[in-house]
Amino acid sequence: MIAAVEPAPPRLLSPAARWLAPSLSDIVFGALLLWLVLFTINSNGTLGLLVDSGTGYHIRTGDFILEHRAVPYADPFSFSKPGQRWQAWEWLTELLFALLYGAAGMKPLVILAATIIALANLILLRHMLWQGANALVAIGVLHLVVGACSIHFLARPHIFTLLFLAISLWLIEADLRRPSARIWLLVPISVVWTNFHGGFLALLASLGVVTAGLALEGSWTTTRRYVLLGLACTAGTAVNPYGFLVHEHALKFFSQNWMVDLVQQEGQSPHFNSPESRYFEILLFAGVALAAWLISQKQIAQALLILAWGHEALGSTRHIPIYGFVVAPLLAREATRLWDRWAGAGRRGSTRAILGDLAVAHTSGLRRSSVWAPALVLALALFNFGWSWPTDFPAARYPVAMATRNAELISSSRIFTTDSWADYLTFRFYPRQKIFIDSRNDFFWKEMAQQYLDVLKGQHGWEAVMKQYDFNAVLVPSASAISTLLRMRPDWQVVDDDGRSILFRRTH
């Protein structure tokens, strides 16, 4: 009898070759990165990372910090509330934005935002694999998360919350599985996170929910440890230029329902008639079913975390990314277990078996990184590739040409304009430009927000507001109610009208 010959084991790559050989992980990262960049470049302003001109005032806040070598404690942008207390609670992101914009314009901002978003999602993907998900399930769940969160993919400070959240949730899950001193890395992470974006509250809230869940599980030793961890992270979040005033401000901001009713679209409940909401709906139903399963398995802490953020996501679209990052790893784990049963039931050579083999075979490729992902980021930064990189905010959404043609009048006037266009004017004409109200609704608060809407919609009392603030110019959408009213007023003259935006000045 001839002995069977064992197949030779696969040859392992050397450490150098592992870093030089491209991996499936690089493809996922590169695809996300290029999708975000090319969408921004080619969408004509309807989509992309620069559709929110709030990025503009963040850049100018960074300019203020660079110029004064200090963070602002009073508002530098408005004529309606000059010198009143204001906190740049995302000052570190704003400083970074200003440095990048000052160095090379919009291009590095686009690359930075795309890189941070792609990196956060790559970490989430690795977390799913660590939980036991196979490649096909993990990529499928990631697709749902990206689809649900895509409306928040903007060059704004909150992109750093996505990154820090992805890291923090993995640390928490790893510690729940096997306690380790690494969980205390959350303390320095909380310090850095607080200075980049106010989403640090998501970490404190998540730790509180996990702690409550551990207590319900009867894990008293771990509960006490997480109480101490939560207190340490809370103390860490006070390490910022404003101390605990940041917490007071953030809690007050998130408790104000009038912002949702008046102006804050991102604070409203999801509208289940948009493409993004379909992805969220799938994640939501899957998450509820998963939470019920986890409770039956006595994994109450994870179940409560899913239910808590699912509830918050139903109340405000700004919480959808947090929910997606919370539910995805556990969902991918349980979905893979179902997948394995399905694929394992197939005969050898069947479609089921082939898909099962593919899922297993490509999982290792998602776990490995190489030099090609950072090389892509570097290449984008160094070369233009013949692409028309943005130099301004999209003209399809903002009065770019109007501001160029009438720069002197606009920048020297007490001008009424929309809150998002005010952000743009601050970006274009700071420090000369002063605005009435912009997207910082947490600074202007309810009374001024209502006055703003009264004027924009031509509602009762609009003339009194115009007189109160002594406006001598108005820049609004051509189809707005106030533009119709001002056309009929002899004391207001049309200076420029391009069909989308119209500029008035007061004649007497």
C-alpha angles and dihedrals in degrees: 000000000000114000116239114253114232114226114251113258115252113272111251119228118244116247090257093049091048090059094044099045113085116242137203087250089062090052093053093047093044093048092053092045095049092043091056094044097045092044089055093047099043106032095085090232097301093104138008143079096303102052091105112070089197082093085071097063089044088057091050092047087056089050089054090052092049092047097046098031087227140080116258121259095179132045112270098180112059138069091199096063105019116178095002118141114280132164125211091210092172092051098137093055090046091052090050092048092051093049093050095044091046091051101048113348125242097338098079090045090056092047093047094050093045091048095050092048093046091046093050091052092046090054088050089051091051089049089056091051090048088054089057102265119147123232099262095046092045093051091046093052091044088054089056092049094048091048093050094045100040095100087065095051096112137132091258133119092261091076087079090057088059090053098045091042092054091051095044097049091052091050091050094048092047091050093049089054096044119002113234139167088244089083088075088068083084089076097063089037089057090051093053094039093056092057093049102045142350090241087094084097087073089066094050091046092048092050089051092051092047091049091052090048092051090051090052089050089054094241094142098166091052090043092057090047091053092047088057090044091052092050091048092050091047089053089047092056089061089066096098135097092270101040116203091347085086090062093048091050095046094048091048090049095051093046095058109100092180090072089061092047095047113032117337107100092170089057094056126097116270117275105225095211098075127090092243092054091061090063091046091049091056091048091047097053091042090049094052091051090046092050091053090051093048091051089053088054092050092248092132098153094060092042093052091049091055094046094045095053092039088057091048092048090054089054098045133017090216088073096053094091091051091051091047093052091046098049101036102076096049092040091052091049095053093040089055091054089054090045092053091054091049096046094041091057092061123097119249109278094020123126090254093053094045092051090047091052092047092051092052096041095055098043093086090053090060092051095057128077130196141183092271097083095055089038089059091052090049092048091052090051095048102039135045097207088209091290123142099240113199118260096181140013114290114287089213090069106027135047094253098147093040091054091049095050094045102031096135096050095044098045094046098045137088089241132189114212140143118290094248093045088050088059088053094049090051088052093049101041110022127167094023096045118083121186138205099222134345137177093295092101089159087066102041095040132190106316096052092040089056091047089052092052092045090059097040092050094038092238127164111299097025093125091054091053091049089052094044093058095034096230113193098177137036128198113182141140111289092236095052121118094239091055090056091051095047092051087064095048118095091207092062125067129196109239100175136358123179097173095259102051130025130199123207132183128197113247098196 
